[in-house]
Amino acid sequence: MIVAPTSELTTFERACRRQPTEHTPIWLMRQAGRALPEFREVRKHHSLLEIIAQPELCAEVTLQPVRRLGVDAAIIVSDIIAPLVNIGMEIDLKEGVGPVVAHPLRTHDDLKALRPLEPETDMRAMQETLRMVRRELAGKDVALIGFVGAPFTLAGYLVEGRPSRDFITTKRMMLETPDLWDALMARLTEIALTYAQGQIAAGAQAIQVFDSWVGALSPRDYARHVQPHMGRLFDGLSAPDGKPQTPRIHFGVGTATLLELMAEAGGDVIGLDWRVPLDEGWARLGGSERVAIQGNLDPVALTANWEALREEADDVLRRAASRPGHIFNLGHGVLPTTPVENLERLVAYVHEATPTPAPPPLGEGL
């Protein structure tokens, strides 16, 4: 149960706590980068890992979408593999490919590379960036979100050695050597937990857990091989009795068959991708009395003309029906081809849109 007081909370934080808000808060995954010309200019001179290592520069690009778009939350600019790089793993972020691991982890001996994360040394730049952004946002109705990669998604990169569509080697390890798999997941869970706790200590007002590729799993495999570790992660991010809870956002892609299991694992806010109608997904999770919802515009809609984009945004807002606990977002990240003016217009429109009527019951006109 979220017990934080309502005073001095941003609109975004109130929505995370399923409290009424004056407008629907909105932020966009991958809002800091890709489509913004000012970010592209920075990337001409610096790699993403170089940006992450320089607090002043990282703080600047984190704040770019707040200044240009007027979103209700900033999310720290980083990558889910950052804590693994910080503990000494050889991982290269190849342009157009993604994380490429020099030495994939496939044996018990390989797990020695996953040493514990030490916040005082391994997170120094990240924590300084968070403090700088919080100072810049002081007095503004804008929250700061930190994030971590979920153990399964991190494991997928580490075992495969690079992004994969089918995760064949990863799944085979999970099925054939469950002891090795559990040892790998346990270490990644501890690293993710320490990294998230370190961000909260430095000023993050919410933590999003990205399980970008968990949709590759069946419900049975998720329940047996992933859910226990996710439960440990979210339990570790729970506040002690009587203290305010930092909202925990649980997001995955292609997870229509996993939503209930993900909610059981944990999270105060469940992020939906565009493959599930927002009202249907929310109902499956118990409605606004049980959980807040984030989502779930198809990112491709942002590349369309304004009339088509507005129609898609209206559908999301209609399904949310102004119920407390809705945070408008995309079903995944902003695409590089997205016109900046569409980002600007969408944020303004969501802020100004008149609450729309509730949708008809499922099966009656959807």
C-alpha positions as CSV (number, residue, x, y, z in Angstrom):
1,M,0.0,0.0,0.0
2,I,1.4,3.4,-0.9
3,V,1.3,5.6,2.1
4,A,3.2,8.8,1.1
5,P,1.3,12.1,2.0
6,T,-0.2,14.1,-0.9
7,S,1.5,17.4,0.1
8,E,4.5,18.4,-2.1
9,L,3.9,15.6,-4.6
10,T,4.1,16.3,-8.3
11,T,1.2,15.5,-10.6
12,F,3.1,12.5,-11.9
13,E,3.7,11.2,-8.3
14,R,0.0,11.6,-7.4
15,A,-1.0,9.6,-10.5
16,C,1.4,6.9,-9.5
17,R,-0.4,6.8,-6.1
18,R,-3.8,6.6,-7.8
19,Q,-4.8,10.0,-6.5
20,P,-6.8,12.6,-8.4
21,T,-4.9,15.0,-10.6
22,E,-5.9,18.2,-12.4
23,H,-4.7,16.8,-15.7
24,T,-3.4,13.5,-17.0
25,P,0.4,13.5,-16.6
26,I,2.5,12.5,-19.6
27,W,6.0,11.5,-20.3
28,L,7.4,9.5,-23.1
29,M,9.9,6.6,-23.1
30,R,13.1,7.6,-24.9
31,Q,11.9,11.2,-24.8
32,A,15.5,12.4,-24.0
33,G,17.1,11.7,-27.4
34,R,16.5,10.2,-30.8
35,A,13.9,12.7,-32.1
36,L,15.3,15.8,-30.4
37,P,17.7,17.8,-32.6
38,E,19.5,19.1,-29.5
39,F,20.2,15.6,-28.3
40,R,21.4,14.6,-31.8
41,E,23.8,17.5,-31.7
42,V,25.3,16.2,-28.5
43,R,25.6,12.7,-29.9
44,K,27.7,14.0,-32.8
45,H,30.5,14.5,-30.3
46,H,29.8,11.9,-27.5
47,S,28.8,8.3,-27.2
48,L,25.9,7.4,-24.8
49,L,28.4,5.9,-22.4
50,E,30.5,9.1,-22.5
51,I,27.3,11.1,-21.7
52,I,26.4,8.9,-18.8
53,A,29.9,9.4,-17.3
54,Q,29.7,13.2,-17.3
55,P,27.1,14.4,-14.8
56,E,26.8,18.0,-16.2
57,L,26.3,16.7,-19.7
58,C,24.0,13.9,-18.7
59,A,21.9,16.3,-16.6
60,E,21.6,18.6,-19.6
61,V,20.2,16.0,-22.0
62,T,17.9,14.7,-19.3
63,L,16.3,18.1,-19.0
64,Q,16.1,18.8,-22.8
65,P,12.6,17.2,-23.2
66,V,11.3,19.0,-20.1
67,R,12.2,22.3,-21.6
68,R,11.1,21.6,-25.1
69,L,8.1,19.4,-24.6
70,G,6.7,20.3,-21.2
71,V,6.5,16.7,-20.0
72,D,5.5,15.9,-16.4
73,A,8.5,13.8,-15.7
74,A,12.2,13.6,-16.6
75,I,13.8,10.2,-16.9
76,I,17.5,10.0,-16.3
77,V,19.5,9.5,-19.5
78,S,21.3,6.2,-19.2
79,D,21.1,2.6,-20.5
80,I,20.1,-0.6,-18.8
81,I,23.6,-2.0,-19.3
82,A,25.2,0.9,-17.4
83,P,25.6,-0.9,-14.1
84,L,27.2,-3.9,-15.8
85,V,29.7,-1.6,-17.5
86,N,30.4,0.1,-14.2
87,I,31.4,-3.2,-12.6
88,G,33.9,-3.9,-15.3
89,M,32.1,-5.9,-18.0
90,E,33.2,-5.4,-21.6
91,I,30.0,-4.3,-23.3
92,D,29.9,-2.0,-26.3
93,L,26.8,-0.1,-27.4
94,K,27.0,-0.5,-31.1
95,E,25.1,2.0,-33.2
96,G,22.1,0.4,-34.9
97,V,22.7,-2.9,-33.1
98,G,22.6,-2.4,-29.3
99,P,24.7,-4.0,-26.5
100,V,27.4,-6.3,-27.7
101,V,29.1,-8.4,-24.9
102,A,32.7,-9.3,-25.5
103,H,32.5,-12.4,-23.3
104,P,29.0,-13.9,-23.1
105,L,28.1,-15.6,-19.7
106,R,27.3,-19.3,-20.2
107,T,29.0,-21.2,-17.3
108,H,29.1,-21.0,-13.6
109,D,32.7,-19.8,-13.9
110,D,31.6,-16.9,-16.2
111,L,29.4,-15.6,-13.4
112,K,32.6,-14.3,-11.6
113,A,32.4,-11.3,-13.9
114,L,29.2,-10.2,-12.0
115,R,30.7,-8.8,-8.9
116,P,28.5,-6.8,-6.5
117,L,27.8,-3.2,-7.4
118,E,29.3,-0.7,-5.0
119,P,27.2,2.6,-5.1
120,E,30.0,4.7,-3.5
121,T,32.3,4.0,-6.4
122,D,30.3,2.4,-9.2
123,M,27.4,5.0,-9.1
124,R,29.2,8.2,-8.4
125,A,28.5,9.9,-11.8
126,M,24.9,8.6,-11.9
127,Q,24.1,9.9,-8.4
128,E,25.7,13.3,-9.1
129,T,23.6,13.6,-12.2
130,L,20.4,12.8,-10.3
131,R,21.2,15.4,-7.6
132,M,21.9,18.0,-10.3
133,V,18.6,17.3,-12.1
134,R,16.6,17.4,-8.8
135,R,18.1,20.8,-8.1
136,E,17.1,22.1,-11.5
137,L,13.6,20.7,-11.1
138,A,13.1,22.2,-7.6
139,G,9.8,24.0,-7.3
140,K,8.6,22.7,-10.7
141,D,5.7,20.2,-11.2
142,V,8.1,17.7,-12.8
143,A,9.2,14.4,-11.3
144,L,12.5,12.6,-11.8
145,I,12.4,9.0,-12.8
146,G,15.3,6.6,-12.4
147,F,15.4,3.2,-14.0
148,V,17.0,-0.3,-14.1
149,G,17.0,-3.2,-16.5
150,A,15.1,-6.3,-15.3
151,P,17.1,-9.4,-14.6
152,F,15.7,-11.4,-17.6
153,T,16.4,-8.7,-20.1
154,L,19.9,-8.2,-18.8
155,A,20.4,-11.9,-18.8
156,G,19.3,-12.1,-22.4
157,Y,22.0,-9.7,-23.5
158,L,24.7,-11.3,-21.4
159,V,23.9,-14.9,-22.5
160,E,23.3,-14.2,-26.2
161,G,26.1,-11.7,-26.4
162,R,24.0,-9.2,-28.4
163,P,20.3,-8.4,-29.1
164,S,18.3,-11.4,-30.1
165,R,14.8,-12.0,-31.5
166,D,14.4,-15.6,-30.2
167,F,16.7,-15.8,-27.2
168,I,17.6,-19.4,-28.1
169,T,20.7,-19.7,-26.0
170,T,19.1,-17.9,-23.1
171,K,16.0,-20.1,-23.0
172,R,18.1,-23.3,-23.4
173,M,20.1,-22.3,-20.3
174,M,16.9,-21.6,-18.4
175,L,15.4,-25.0,-19.3
176,E,18.5,-27.3,-19.3
177,T,20.6,-25.8,-16.4
178,P,18.1,-24.1,-14.1
179,D,20.7,-24.0,-11.3
180,L,23.0,-21.9,-13.5
181,W,20.0,-19.8,-14.6
182,D,18.9,-19.1,-11.0
183,A,22.5,-18.2,-10.0
184,L,22.7,-15.7,-12.9
185,M,19.3,-14.2,-12.2
186,A,20.1,-13.9,-8.5
187,R,23.2,-11.9,-9.2
188,L,21.5,-9.7,-11.7
189,T,18.6,-9.1,-9.3
190,E,21.0,-7.9,-6.6
191,I,22.8,-5.6,-9.0
192,A,19.5,-4.1,-10.3
193,L,18.3,-3.7,-6.7
194,T,21.4,-1.9,-5.5
195,Y,21.4,0.3,-8.6
196,A,17.7,1.3,-8.1
197,Q,18.2,1.9,-4.4
198,G,21.2,4.1,-5.2
199,Q,19.1,6.2,-7.6
200,I,16.4,6.6,-5.0
201,A,19.0,7.7,-2.4
202,A,20.3,10.3,-4.8
203,G,16.8,11.8,-5.6
204,A,14.9,9.6,-8.0
205,Q,11.1,10.1,-7.2
206,A,10.1,6.9,-9.0
207,I,11.9,3.8,-10.5
208,Q,10.9,2.1,-13.7
209,V,12.0,-1.5,-14.2
210,F,12.4,-2.2,-17.9
211,D,11.8,-5.8,-18.9
212,S,12.0,-5.1,-22.6
213,W,12.3,-8.6,-23.9
214,V,10.4,-10.7,-21.4
215,G,7.5,-11.0,-23.8
216,A,9.6,-13.8,-25.5
217,L,8.6,-16.1,-22.6
218,S,5.5,-18.3,-22.1
219,P,3.5,-17.7,-18.9
220,R,4.7,-21.0,-17.5
221,D,8.4,-20.2,-18.1
222,Y,7.9,-16.7,-16.6
223,A,6.2,-18.0,-13.5
224,R,8.9,-20.7,-12.9
225,H,12.1,-18.9,-13.9
226,V,11.6,-15.1,-13.8
227,Q,8.7,-14.2,-11.4
228,P,10.5,-15.2,-8.2
229,H,13.5,-13.0,-9.0
230,M,11.2,-10.1,-10.0
231,G,9.4,-10.5,-6.7
232,R,12.7,-10.3,-4.9
233,L,13.5,-7.1,-6.8
234,F,10.2,-5.4,-6.1
235,D,10.2,-6.5,-2.5
236,G,13.6,-5.0,-2.0
237,L,12.2,-1.7,-3.3
238,S,9.3,-1.6,-0.9
239,A,9.5,1.1,1.8
240,P,9.7,0.1,5.5
241,D,6.5,0.2,7.4
242,G,5.3,3.8,8.0
243,K,7.7,5.4,5.4
244,P,6.7,6.8,2.0
245,Q,6.9,4.4,-0.9
246,T,8.8,5.4,-3.9
247,P,6.6,4.4,-6.8
248,R,7.8,1.3,-8.7
249,I,6.8,1.1,-12.4
250,H,6.9,-2.4,-14.0
251,F,7.1,-2.4,-17.8
252,G,7.6,-5.0,-20.5
253,V,7.0,-5.3,-24.2
254,G,4.8,-8.0,-25.8
255,T,3.5,-9.0,-22.4
256,A,-0.2,-9.4,-23.0
257,T,-0.1,-13.0,-21.7
258,L,2.0,-12.0,-18.7
259,L,0.2,-9.0,-17.2
260,E,-1.3,-10.8,-14.2
261,L,2.0,-12.5,-13.4
262,M,3.9,-9.3,-13.7
263,A,1.5,-7.5,-11.3
264,E,1.9,-10.4,-8.8
265,A,5.7,-10.0,-9.0
266,G,5.3,-6.3,-8.0
267,G,4.9,-2.7,-9.1
268,D,2.7,0.2,-8.1
269,V,2.3,1.1,-11.8
270,I,2.1,-1.4,-14.6
271,G,3.2,-0.2,-18.0
272,L,1.2,-1.5,-21.0
273,D,2.4,-1.7,-24.5
274,W,0.1,-0.9,-27.4
275,R,-1.0,-4.5,-28.0
276,V,-3.5,-4.5,-25.1
277,P,-6.4,-2.0,-25.0
278,L,-5.8,0.1,-22.0
279,D,-9.2,-0.4,-20.4
280,E,-9.0,-4.2,-20.9
281,G,-5.5,-4.4,-19.4
282,W,-6.4,-2.3,-16.4
283,A,-9.5,-4.4,-15.8
284,R,-7.5,-7.6,-15.8
285,L,-5.2,-6.1,-13.1
286,G,-8.1,-5.1,-10.8
287,G,-8.7,-1.5,-12.0
288,S,-7.7,1.8,-10.4
289,E,-8.4,0.4,-6.9
290,R,-5.5,-2.0,-7.3
291,V,-2.9,-0.5,-9.5
292,A,-2.0,2.6,-11.6
293,I,-1.5,2.2,-15.4
294,Q,1.0,3.8,-17.7
295,G,0.6,3.9,-21.5
296,N,-0.1,3.0,-24.1
297,L,0.0,4.9,-27.4
298,D,1.6,3.0,-30.3
299,P,4.9,4.9,-31.0
300,V,4.2,4.7,-34.8
301,A,1.1,6.9,-34.2
302,L,3.5,9.7,-33.3
303,T,4.9,9.6,-36.9
304,A,1.5,10.1,-38.5
305,N,-0.2,13.4,-39.3
306,W,-1.9,15.3,-36.4
307,E,-5.4,14.2,-37.2
308,A,-4.5,10.5,-37.1
309,L,-2.3,11.0,-34.0
310,R,-5.1,12.9,-32.2
311,E,-7.6,10.1,-32.9
312,E,-5.2,7.5,-31.4
313,A,-4.5,9.7,-28.4
314,D,-8.3,10.2,-27.9
315,D,-8.8,6.4,-27.8
316,V,-6.2,6.0,-25.0
317,L,-7.8,8.9,-23.0
318,R,-11.3,7.5,-23.6
319,R,-10.3,4.1,-22.3
320,A,-8.6,5.6,-19.2
321,A,-11.8,7.6,-18.7
322,S,-10.1,10.1,-16.3
323,R,-9.8,7.5,-13.6
324,P,-7.2,8.2,-11.0
325,G,-3.9,6.5,-11.7
326,H,-3.4,6.9,-15.4
327,I,-0.1,8.2,-16.8
328,F,-0.1,8.8,-20.5
329,N,2.9,7.3,-22.3
330,L,3.8,5.2,-25.3
331,G,3.8,1.4,-25.6
332,H,7.5,1.6,-26.1
333,G,10.1,4.3,-27.0
334,V,9.9,7.3,-29.3
335,L,11.0,6.3,-32.8
336,P,13.9,8.3,-34.4
337,T,11.7,9.4,-37.3
338,T,9.1,11.1,-35.0
339,P,8.5,14.7,-35.9
340,V,9.4,17.0,-32.9
341,E,6.2,19.0,-33.5
342,N,4.1,15.9,-32.9
343,L,5.8,15.3,-29.6
344,E,5.1,18.9,-28.6
345,R,1.5,18.8,-29.8
346,L,0.7,15.5,-28.1
347,V,2.0,16.7,-24.7
348,A,0.0,19.9,-24.9
349,Y,-3.1,18.0,-26.1
350,V,-3.0,15.5,-23.2
351,H,-2.7,18.3,-20.7
352,E,-5.6,20.2,-22.2
353,A,-7.9,17.5,-23.3
354,T,-11.4,17.5,-21.8
355,P,-12.0,14.3,-19.9
356,T,-13.6,11.9,-22.3
357,P,-16.5,9.5,-21.6
358,A,-15.9,6.0,-20.3
359,P,-15.7,3.4,-23.1
360,P,-18.6,0.9,-23.4
361,P,-18.2,-2.4,-21.5
362,L,-15.9,-5.0,-23.2
363,G,-17.6,-6.7,-26.1
364,E,-20.1,-3.8,-26.7
365,G,-18.6,-1.7,-29.4
366,L,-14.9,-1.9,-28.8
